[in-house]
Amino acid sequence: MELSIIIVSWNVKKELITALKSIQEYSPRCDFETIVIDNASTDGTSEMISGDFPDVITIENKENRGFAAANNQGIEKSQGQYILLLNPDTILHSGSLDLLINFMDRNEDVGACGPKLLNADGTVQRSVRRFPTFRAALYRHTILNLVGLFRGQYRKWLMKDFTYDVQADVCQLMGAALLIRNSIIRQVGAMDEAFFMYFEEVDLCYRIRQAGWRIVFNPEVVITHIGGSSAEQIPAQKQVMMFMSMLAFFKKHRGCFAAGVFGIIFKLLVMPMYFYYLCREIVKYIFTFFTFNNDRRLRCIRRMKNSALFIVKYSWSFLFRL
């Protein structure tokens, strides 16, 4: 078998239906299998698959094992020469899978490749990054953002100057649609299950690059990625998960001492940022009473709730977790 498509799903049945229908409509010409790992969804995902997509292989978890562990379950069961890690909120385009596979067949030194991702409105999604640095993370997530410190490092990390219409070797690609040789995974190892969610594909790309393989962005291939469907169900908690995964990445690849020092500084500077977010949304909320903008008022309430939840419920476990 040439291709195994692996999808991890958690309470996103509607989006998953669209993804599976797009696989049916734009199936590759090669032999392939689709494996869905249902991470203890409560929305009837498994029943929907068995009823509407009987050819799809389903793995039902009794608990949410996280993105990395669930993907590893699919990888272990896969039989394809290539493995496509695909998010449940993606929509394939005509020929997208054939183009990805043909590219890998022609370039034997490429370990992984990914398509140009589009947002729901058709705009280009920024899916290419360099590996994160301490300074870039401090700018992105802490109070240092307000004074512009390390802004250049942040722009370099996110490759703000990257042209998304040119094929290029890159450090990492977003895991929403990532094609990898099965043999490479056997060589460097599957996803590190220490990452429950976030940074698992960054770590995998890092190990693929360290092993001497190329990772290539291919703009000839286009896939739509809605984004955030699973994580938006737990907005405050997902932020803690993302922070902890980022610190785990630094600890693994930058060393325990350097990552430990950074972690102390980072945690102390994150909390003021969330107090700032909360105060900013309170001010915006007050102004909505003068502008009579109900939609903005609801957005402010949601953001205030998320910031307050992070500060009150998650801050202590985040601050004192090593």
Backbone hydrogen bonds in HBPLUS format (Angstrom, degrees):
<---DONOR---> <-ACCEPTOR-->    atom                        ^
c    i                          cat <-CA-CA->   ^        H-A-AA   ^      H-
h    n   atom  resd res      DA  || num        DHA   H-A  angle D-A-AA Bond
n    s   type  num  typ     dist DA aas  dist angle  dist       angle   num
A0081-GLN N   A0001-MET O   3.02 MM  80  6.44 129.5  2.28 126.3 138.2     1
A0002-GLU N   A0031-ASP O   3.29 MM  29  5.69 138.1  2.48 126.9 136.5     2
A0082-TYR N   A0002-GLU O   2.80 MM  80  6.01 150.8  1.89 143.5 152.4     3
A0003-LEU N   A0031-ASP O   3.27 MM  28  6.58 153.0  2.35 148.6 155.2     4
A0033-GLU N   A0003-LEU O   3.00 MM  30  6.50 141.1  2.15 145.1 157.0     5
A0004-SER N   A0082-TYR O   2.91 MM  78  6.27 148.0  2.01 151.4 161.6     6
A0084-LEU N   A0004-SER O   2.83 MM  80  6.14 168.1  1.85 158.0 161.4     7
A0005-ILE N   A0033-GLU O   2.81 MM  28  6.14 173.3  1.82 162.6 164.3     8
A0035-ILE N   A0005-ILE O   2.73 MM  30  6.03 171.2  1.74 176.0 178.5     9
A0006-ILE N   A0084-LEU O   2.86 MM  78  6.03 172.6  1.87 160.1 162.0    10
A0086-LEU N   A0006-ILE O   2.94 MM  80  5.95 179.4  1.94 164.3 164.1    11
A0007-ILE N   A0035-ILE O   2.88 MM  28  6.25 162.4  1.91 163.2 167.4    12
A0037-ILE N   A0007-ILE O   2.80 MM  30  6.22 161.1  1.83 159.2 165.7    13
A0009-SER N   A0037-ILE O   2.94 MM  28  6.15 169.7  1.95 157.7 158.4    14
A0039-ASN N   A0009-SER O   2.88 MM  30  6.01 167.6  1.90 170.8 175.0    15
A0016-LEU N   A0012-VAL O   2.90 MM   4  6.09 160.3  1.94 158.0 164.7    16
A0017-ILE N   A0013-LYS O   2.93 MM   4  6.13 156.5  1.99 154.1 158.6    17
A0018-THR N   A0014-LYS O   3.38 MM   4  6.72 159.4  2.42 144.3 148.5    18
A0019-ALA N   A0015-GLU O   2.99 MM   4  6.33 155.7  2.05 148.6 155.8    19
A0020-LEU N   A0016-LEU O   2.86 MM   4  6.09 167.6  1.88 160.1 162.3    20
A0021-LYS N   A0017-ILE O   2.91 MM   4  6.06 154.8  1.98 148.9 156.2    21
A0022-SER N   A0018-THR O   3.00 MM   4  6.20 148.2  2.10 142.2 150.7    22
A0023-ILE N   A0019-ALA O   3.04 MM   4  6.39 142.1  2.19 143.0 153.6    23
A0024-GLN N   A0020-LEU O   3.01 MM   4  6.32 153.1  2.08 144.0 151.1    24
A0025-GLU N   A0021-LYS O   2.88 MM   4  6.13 157.0  1.93 147.2 153.7    25
A0026-TYR N   A0022-SER O   2.88 MM   4  5.87 158.0  1.93 142.3 148.3    26
A0057-ILE N   A0034-THR O   2.90 MM  23  6.15 156.7  1.96 173.6 167.3    27
A0036-VAL N   A0057-ILE O   2.80 MM  21  6.21 163.4  1.83 170.6 175.1    28
A0059-ILE N   A0036-VAL O   2.88 MM  23  6.25 159.9  1.92 158.8 162.0    29
A0038-ASP N   A0059-ILE O   2.81 MM  21  6.07 153.6  1.88 159.9 169.0    30
A0040-ALA N   A0038-ASP O   2.90 MM   2  5.70 139.1  2.07 102.1  91.0    31
A0061-ASN N   A0038-ASP O   2.93 MM  23  5.98 171.2  1.94 165.0 166.0    32
A0048-MET N   A0044-GLY O   3.00 MM   4  6.14 154.7  2.07 149.4 156.7    33
A0049-ILE N   A0045-THR O   3.01 MM   4  6.32 157.9  2.06 155.0 160.5    34
A0050-SER N   A0046-SER O   3.05 MM   4  6.30 171.6  2.06 154.4 156.1    35
A0051-GLY N   A0047-GLU O   3.04 MM   4  6.12 145.1  2.17 141.8 151.0    36
A0052-ASP N   A0048-MET O   2.79 MM   4  5.78 166.8  1.81 155.8 159.6    37
A0053-PHE N   A0049-ILE O   2.74 MM   4  4.85 147.5  1.84 131.6 141.1    38
A0056-VAL N   A0053-PHE O   3.01 MM   3  5.67 162.3  2.04 121.6 127.3    39
A0070-ALA N   A0066-GLY O   3.17 MM   4  6.10 156.4  2.23 140.7 147.7    40
A0067-PHE N   A0196-PHE O   2.80 MM 129  5.99 136.0  1.99 171.2 174.1    41
A0071-ASN N   A0067-PHE O   3.01 MM   4  6.09 159.4  2.05 146.5 152.3    42
A0072-ASN N   A0068-ALA O   2.98 MM   4  6.24 153.3  2.05 148.8 156.7    43
A0073-GLN N   A0069-ALA O   3.11 MM   4  6.45 139.8  2.28 139.7 149.8    44
A0073-GLN N   A0070-ALA O   3.10 MM   3  5.10 124.5  2.42  94.3 108.4    45
A0074-GLY N   A0070-ALA O   3.23 MM   4  6.64 153.1  2.30 146.4 152.6    46
A0075-ILE N   A0071-ASN O   2.81 MM   4  6.13 158.4  1.86 153.8 160.7    47
A0076-GLU N   A0072-ASN O   2.89 MM   4  5.98 159.0  1.93 145.7 150.7    48
A0077-LYS N   A0073-GLN O   3.23 MM   4  6.42 144.6  2.37 137.1 145.8    49
A0078-SER N   A0074-GLY O   2.92 MM   4  5.98 126.6  2.21 142.1 157.0    50
A0078-SER N   A0075-ILE O   3.19 MM   3  5.03 136.6  2.39  93.3 105.4    51
A0182-ASN N   A0081-GLN O   2.92 MM 101  5.46 171.7  1.92 145.0 144.9    52
A0083-ILE N   A0180-ILE O   2.77 MM  97  5.24 167.8  1.79 161.5 165.9    53
A0180-ILE N   A0083-ILE O   2.82 MM  97  5.24 163.1  1.85 150.3 155.6    54
A0085-LEU N   A0178-LEU O   2.88 MM  93  5.15 164.5  1.90 151.5 147.6    55
A0178-LEU N   A0085-LEU O   2.96 MM  93  5.15 156.4  2.02 141.7 149.1    56
A0087-ASN N   A0176-ALA O   2.81 MM  89  4.81 153.6  1.88 143.1 140.0    57
A0226-ILE N   A0089-ASP O   2.88 MM 137  5.53 165.8  1.90 176.6 171.8    58
A0091-ILE N   A0224-THR O   2.81 MM 133  5.00 149.1  1.90 141.6 147.0    59
A0224-THR N   A0091-ILE O   3.02 MM 133  5.00 159.8  2.07 155.5 150.5    60
A0096-SER N   A0093-HIS O   3.14 MM   3  5.52 168.9  2.15 133.5 133.0    61
A0099-LEU N   A0095-GLY O   2.98 MM   4  6.08 160.7  2.02 156.2 161.3    62
A0100-LEU N   A0096-SER O   3.16 MM   4  6.35 156.3  2.22 143.1 149.0    63
A0101-ILE N   A0097-LEU O   3.02 MM   4  6.24 168.9  2.03 154.8 157.2    64
A0102-ASN N   A0098-ASP O   2.88 MM   4  5.96 164.9  1.91 150.2 155.1    65
A0103-PHE N   A0099-LEU O   3.02 MM   4  6.08 151.9  2.10 140.9 148.3    66
A0104-MET N   A0100-LEU O   3.12 MM   4  6.43 157.3  2.18 147.1 152.6    67
A0105-ASP N   A0101-ILE O   2.87 MM   4  6.14 156.4  1.93 152.6 159.9    68
A0106-ARG N   A0102-ASN O   3.06 MM   4  6.25 146.1  2.18 142.9 150.8    69
A0107-ASN N   A0103-PHE O   3.11 MM   4  6.25 126.7  2.41 138.6 152.3    70
A0107-ASN N   A0104-MET O   3.22 MM   3  5.09 138.4  2.40  94.4 106.0    71
A0110-VAL N   A0107-ASN O   3.17 MM   3  5.71 164.9  2.20 117.8 120.5    72
A0214-ARG N   A0109-ASP O   3.15 MM 105  6.25 174.6  2.15 155.6 155.4    73
A0111-GLY N   A0214-ARG O   2.80 MM 103  5.55 149.8  1.89 143.0 151.5    74
A0181-ARG N   A0111-GLY O   3.20 MM  70  5.91 160.4  2.24 161.7 162.9    75
A0112-ALA N   A0214-ARG O   3.42 MM 102  6.89 155.4  2.49 151.7 156.3    76
A0216-VAL N   A0112-ALA O   3.05 MM 104  6.55 156.9  2.10 147.6 151.7    77
A0113-CYS N   A0179-LEU O   2.92 MM  66  5.41 152.3  2.00 148.1 157.2    78
A0179-LEU N   A0113-CYS O   2.95 MM  66  5.41 163.9  1.98 177.1 172.0    79
A0114-GLY N   A0216-VAL O   3.07 MM 102  6.61 146.4  2.18 157.5 164.6    80
A0218-ASN N   A0114-GLY O   2.89 MM 104  6.01 172.4  1.89 175.5 178.1    81
A0116-LYS N   A0221-VAL O   2.77 MM 105  5.97 165.7  1.79 163.4 159.7    82
A0223-ILE N   A0116-LYS O   3.10 MM 107  6.45 157.5  2.15 158.9 162.9    83
A0125-GLN N   A0117-LEU O   2.80 MM   8  5.33 173.9  1.81 147.9 146.0    84
A0118-LEU N   A0223-ILE O   2.97 MM 105  6.24 151.2  2.05 140.3 146.8    85
A0225-HIS N   A0118-LEU O   2.79 MM 107  5.86 168.0  1.80 163.6 164.9    86
A0119-ASN N   A0123-THR O   2.72 MM   4  5.34 165.2  1.74 160.9 166.0    87
A0122-GLY N   A0119-ASN O   2.94 MM   3  5.24 163.2  1.97 114.6 118.6    88
A0174-MET N   A0127-SER O   2.96 MM  47  5.09 138.6  2.13 149.4 155.6    89
A0129-ARG N   A0172-GLN O   3.38 MM  43  5.62 168.0  2.40 140.1 142.7    90
A0172-GLN N   A0129-ARG O   3.24 MM  43  5.62 140.7  2.40 170.8 168.0    91
A0130-ARG N   A0157-TRP O   2.93 MM  27  4.95 165.6  1.95 147.2 151.5    92
A0137-ALA N   A0133-THR O   3.10 MM   4  6.27 160.1  2.14 150.6 155.6    93
A0138-LEU N   A0134-PHE O   3.03 MM   4  6.33 152.1  2.11 149.9 157.9    94
A0139-TYR N   A0135-ARG O   3.11 MM   4  6.40 153.7  2.18 147.5 153.6    95
A0140-ARG N   A0136-ALA O   3.01 MM   4  6.22 163.1  2.04 149.4 154.3    96
A0141-HIS N   A0137-ALA O   3.05 MM   4  6.03 159.6  2.10 151.3 154.8    97
A0142-THR N   A0138-LEU O   3.17 MM   4  5.36 140.7  2.34 135.1 138.9    98
A0145-ASN N   A0142-THR O   3.03 MM   3  5.98 170.6  2.04 126.1 129.1    99
A0143-ILE N   A0269-LEU O   3.23 MM 126  5.81 154.5  2.30 137.6 141.5   100
A0146-LEU N   A0143-ILE O   3.10 MM   3  5.75 148.1  2.20 115.0 121.5   101
A0147-VAL N   A0144-LEU O   3.20 MM   3  5.49 145.5  2.32 104.2 113.4   102
A0149-LEU N   A0144-LEU O   3.32 MM   5  5.63 139.8  2.49 156.3 151.7   103
A0148-GLY N   A0145-ASN O   3.23 MM   3  5.06 154.1  2.30  96.5 104.3   104
A0151-ARG N   A0148-GLY O   3.35 MM   3  5.45 146.7  2.47 130.2 123.4   105
A0154-TYR N   A0150-PHE O   3.13 MM   4  6.46 151.3  2.22 147.4 155.4   106
A0155-ARG N   A0151-ARG O   3.00 MM   4  6.30 160.4  2.04 153.0 157.3   107
A0156-LYS N   A0152-GLY O   3.00 MM   4  6.19 149.0  2.10 141.2 150.1   108
A0157-TRP N   A0153-GLN O   2.96 MM   4  6.17 155.3  2.02 144.2 150.5   109
A0158-LEU N   A0154-TYR O   3.03 MM   4  6.31 164.8  2.05 155.0 157.8   110
A0160-LYS N   A0155-ARG O   3.11 MM   5  5.38 164.4  2.13 149.4 154.3   111
A0159-MET N   A0156-LYS O   3.18 MM   3  4.91 152.9  2.26  96.5 104.4   112
A0162-PHE N   A0159-MET O   2.97 MM   3  5.32 164.9  1.99 119.5 120.8   113
A0168-ALA N   A0217-PHE O   3.26 MM  49  5.44 153.9  2.33 139.2 146.7   114
A0217-PHE N   A0168-ALA O   2.90 MM  49  5.44 169.3  1.91 165.3 165.0   115
A0170-VAL N   A0215-ILE O   2.85 MM  45  5.73 164.2  1.88 155.3 160.4   116
A0184-ILE N   A0181-ARG O   3.05 MM   3  5.25 131.5  2.29 100.5 113.2   117
A0185-ILE N   A0181-ARG O   3.31 MM   4  6.77 154.3  2.38 149.7 155.6   118
A0186-ARG N   A0182-ASN O   3.05 MM   4  6.42 153.8  2.12 148.1 155.6   119
A0187-GLN N   A0183-SER O   3.04 MM   4  6.23 131.9  2.28 131.1 143.8   120
A0187-GLN N   A0184-ILE O   2.98 MM   3  4.89 125.0  2.29  91.2 106.5   121
A0188-VAL N   A0184-ILE O   2.84 MM   4  6.12 168.6  1.85 167.0 165.5   122
A0189-GLY N   A0185-ILE O   2.74 MM   4  5.01 136.8  1.93 134.3 143.8   123
A0195-PHE N   A0192-ASP O   3.14 MM   3  6.09 170.6  2.15 123.6 126.5   124
A0203-ASP N   A0199-PHE O   3.00 MM   4  6.10 161.3  2.03 143.2 147.0   125
A0204-LEU N   A0200-GLU O   3.07 MM   4  6.26 154.0  2.14 137.2 144.5   126
A0205-CYS N   A0201-GLU O   2.90 MM   4  5.99 163.6  1.93 142.7 147.2   127
A0206-TYR N   A0202-VAL O   2.93 MM   4  6.09 151.6  2.01 144.1 152.6   128
A0207-ARG N   A0203-ASP O   3.04 MM   4  6.33 155.2  2.11 147.0 152.5   129
A0208-ILE N   A0204-LEU O   2.95 MM   4  6.22 151.8  2.03 149.1 157.5   130
A0209-ARG N   A0205-CYS O   2.94 MM   4  6.14 161.6  1.97 150.6 155.0   131
A0210-GLN N   A0206-TYR O   2.90 MM   4  6.09 154.7  1.96 144.7 152.6   132
A0211-ALA N   A0207-ARG O   3.04 MM   4  6.15 137.5  2.23 136.4 146.2   133
A0213-TRP N   A0208-ILE O   3.22 MM   5  5.76 159.6  2.27 157.2 151.9   134
A0212-GLY N   A0209-ARG O   2.94 MM   3  5.20 159.8  1.99 109.5 115.0   135
A0221-VAL N   A0218-ASN O   3.31 MM   3  6.02 162.6  2.34 116.8 121.2   136
A0232-GLU N   A0228-GLY O   2.94 MM   4  5.54 152.1  2.02 143.8 149.0   137
A0233-GLN N   A0230-SER O   3.14 MM   3  5.82 162.8  2.17 117.0 122.3   138
A0234-ILE N   A0231-ALA O   2.99 MM   3  5.68 161.3  2.03 119.7 125.1   139
A0238-LYS N   A0234-ILE O   2.79 MM   4  5.78 155.3  1.85 162.3 169.3   140
A0239-GLN N   A0236-ALA O   3.18 MM   3  5.39 130.6  2.43  99.0 111.2   141
A0241-MET N   A0237-GLN O   3.03 MM   4  6.37 161.7  2.06 152.2 157.3   142
A0242-MET N   A0238-LYS O   2.86 MM   4  6.06 156.1  1.92 146.3 152.7   143
A0243-PHE N   A0239-GLN O   2.96 MM   4  6.20 159.9  2.00 147.5 152.6   144
A0244-MET N   A0240-VAL O   2.90 MM   4  6.11 168.3  1.92 156.9 159.8   145
A0245-SER N   A0241-MET O   2.90 MM   4  6.04 153.7  1.97 146.4 153.9   146
A0246-MET N   A0242-MET O   2.95 MM   4  6.12 153.0  2.02 144.9 152.3   147
A0247-LEU N   A0243-PHE O   2.98 MM   4  6.27 160.1  2.02 152.1 157.1   148
A0248-ALA N   A0244-MET O   2.93 MM   4  6.11 148.5  2.03 140.3 149.5   149
A0249-PHE N   A0245-SER O   2.91 MM   4  6.15 147.9  2.01 144.4 152.7   150
A0250-PHE N   A0246-MET O   3.05 MM   4  6.38 161.5  2.09 150.8 154.8   151
A0251-LYS N   A0247-LEU O   2.93 MM   4  6.13 157.6  1.98 145.6 152.2   152
A0252-LYS N   A0248-ALA O   2.98 MM   4  6.11 152.5  2.06 143.2 150.1   153
A0253-HIS N   A0249-PHE O   2.96 MM   4  6.10 156.8  2.01 152.9 158.8   154
A0254-ARG N   A0250-PHE O   2.65 MM   4  5.03 142.7  1.79 144.2 148.3   155
A0259-ALA N   A0255-GLY O   3.03 MM   4  5.99 160.1  2.07 148.2 154.7   156
A0260-GLY N   A0256-CYS O   2.80 MM   4  5.76 144.1  1.92 138.6 148.8   157
A0261-VAL N   A0257-PHE O   2.99 MM   4  6.27 161.8  2.03 156.4 159.5   158
A0262-PHE N   A0258-ALA O   2.98 MM   4  6.15 165.5  2.00 148.3 153.0   159
A0263-GLY N   A0259-ALA O   2.80 MM   4  5.88 154.1  1.87 141.6 149.4   160
A0264-ILE N   A0260-GLY O   3.19 MM   4  6.46 152.8  2.26 145.7 150.7   161
A0265-ILE N   A0261-VAL O   3.24 MM   4  6.56 169.2  2.25 154.1 156.0   162
A0266-PHE N   A0262-PHE O   2.73 MM   4  5.86 168.4  1.75 162.5 166.6   163
A0267-LYS N   A0263-GLY O   2.95 MM   4  5.97 168.7  1.97 146.8 149.9   164
A0268-LEU N   A0264-ILE O   3.19 MM   4  6.33 157.5  2.24 145.5 151.4   165
A0269-LEU N   A0265-ILE O   3.09 MM   4  6.28 140.4  2.25 144.7 155.4   166
A0269-LEU N   A0266-PHE O   3.11 MM   3  5.22 127.5  2.40  97.3 111.1   167
A0270-VAL N   A0266-PHE O   2.89 MM   4  6.03 129.1  2.15 148.9 163.0   168
A0273-MET N   A0270-VAL O   2.94 MM   3  5.27 123.8  2.27 105.7 120.9   169
A0274-TYR N   A0270-VAL O   3.23 MM   4  6.69 146.2  2.35 150.3 159.9   170
A0274-TYR N   A0271-MET O   3.05 MM   3  5.26 122.3  2.40 101.8 115.8   171
A0275-PHE N   A0271-MET O   3.11 MM   4  6.48 149.7  2.21 152.7 161.6   172
A0276-TYR N   A0272-PRO O   2.93 MM   4  6.16 151.4  2.01 143.6 151.7   173
A0277-TYR N   A0273-MET O   2.87 MM   4  6.20 155.8  1.93 145.5 152.0   174
A0278-LEU N   A0274-TYR O   3.01 MM   4  6.15 159.8  2.05 140.8 145.7   175
A0279-CYS N   A0275-PHE O   2.97 MM   4  6.20 167.4  1.99 151.6 154.5   176
A0280-ARG N   A0276-TYR O   2.84 MM   4  5.99 161.5  1.88 155.6 161.2   177
A0281-GLU N   A0277-TYR O   3.03 MM   4  6.24 158.9  2.08 150.1 154.9   178
A0282-ILE N   A0278-LEU O   3.03 MM   4  6.28 147.2  2.15 145.7 155.1   179
A0283-VAL N   A0279-CYS O   3.10 MM   4  6.37 160.3  2.14 151.1 154.9   180
A0284-LYS N   A0280-ARG O   3.04 MM   4  6.31 161.6  2.07 147.1 152.5   181
A0285-TYR N   A0281-GLU O   2.81 MM   4  5.91 151.5  1.89 141.2 149.4   182
A0286-ILE N   A0282-ILE O   3.03 MM   4  6.31 154.1  2.10 147.9 153.7   183
A0287-PHE N   A0283-VAL O   3.16 MM   4  6.47 156.4  2.22 148.6 154.5   184
A0288-THR N   A0284-LYS O   3.14 MM   4  6.45 131.4  2.39 141.5 154.0   185
A0288-THR N   A0285-TYR O   3.15 MM   3  5.24 136.0  2.36  96.9 108.9   186
A0289-PHE N   A0286-ILE O   3.21 MM   3  5.82 154.0  2.29 112.0 118.6   187
A0290-PHE N   A0287-PHE O   3.01 MM   3  5.37 145.8  2.13 106.9 116.8   188
A0291-THR N   A0287-PHE O   3.19 MM   4  6.54 141.5  2.35 144.6 155.7   189
A0292-PHE N   A0288-THR O   2.82 MM   4  5.59 125.5  2.12 137.8 148.1   190
A0297-ARG N   A0293-ASN O   3.06 MM   4  6.26 149.7  2.15 143.2 152.4   191
A0298-LEU N   A0294-ASN O   2.97 MM   4  6.22 155.7  2.03 149.7 154.6   192
A0299-ARG N   A0295-ASP O   3.08 MM   4  6.38 153.6  2.15 144.7 152.0   193
A0300-CYS N   A0296-ARG O   2.90 MM   4  6.14 154.8  1.96 148.4 155.2   194
A0301-ILE N   A0297-ARG O   2.96 MM   4  6.25 155.3  2.02 147.7 154.4   195
A0302-ARG N   A0298-LEU O   3.01 MM   4  6.24 159.8  2.05 146.7 151.8   196
A0303-ARG N   A0299-ARG O   2.96 MM   4  6.20 160.3  2.00 149.4 154.6   197
A0304-MET N   A0300-CYS O   2.80 MM   4  5.96 157.3  1.85 150.6 157.4   198
A0305-LYS N   A0301-ILE O   2.93 MM   4  6.06 159.0  1.97 147.6 153.4   199
A0306-ASN N   A0302-ARG O   3.01 MM   4  6.28 157.5  2.07 145.6 151.3   200
A0307-SER N   A0303-ARG O   2.98 MM   4  6.15 165.8  2.01 150.6 154.0   201
A0308-ALA N   A0304-MET O   2.88 MM   4  5.99 166.3  1.90 152.2 156.6   202
A0309-LEU N   A0305-LYS O   2.82 MM   4  5.90 154.4  1.89 145.7 153.5   203
A0310-PHE N   A0306-ASN O   2.96 MM   4  6.15 155.6  2.02 144.8 151.0   204
A0311-ILE N   A0307-SER O   3.03 MM   4  6.27 162.6  2.06 149.4 153.8   205
A0312-VAL N   A0308-ALA O   2.82 MM   4  5.92 169.6  1.83 155.9 158.9   206
A0313-LYS N   A0309-LEU O   2.82 MM   4  5.34 149.7  1.91 135.8 145.9   207
A0315-SER N   A0310-PHE O   2.84 MM   5  5.81 117.4  2.24 156.4 174.4   208
A0318-PHE N   A0314-TYR O   3.01 MM   4  6.10 151.9  2.09 151.9 160.7   209
A0319-LEU N   A0315-SER O   2.77 MM   4  5.90 162.0  1.80 153.4 158.4   210
A0320-PHE N   A0316-TRP O   3.10 MM   4  6.12 161.5  2.13 149.8 153.4   211
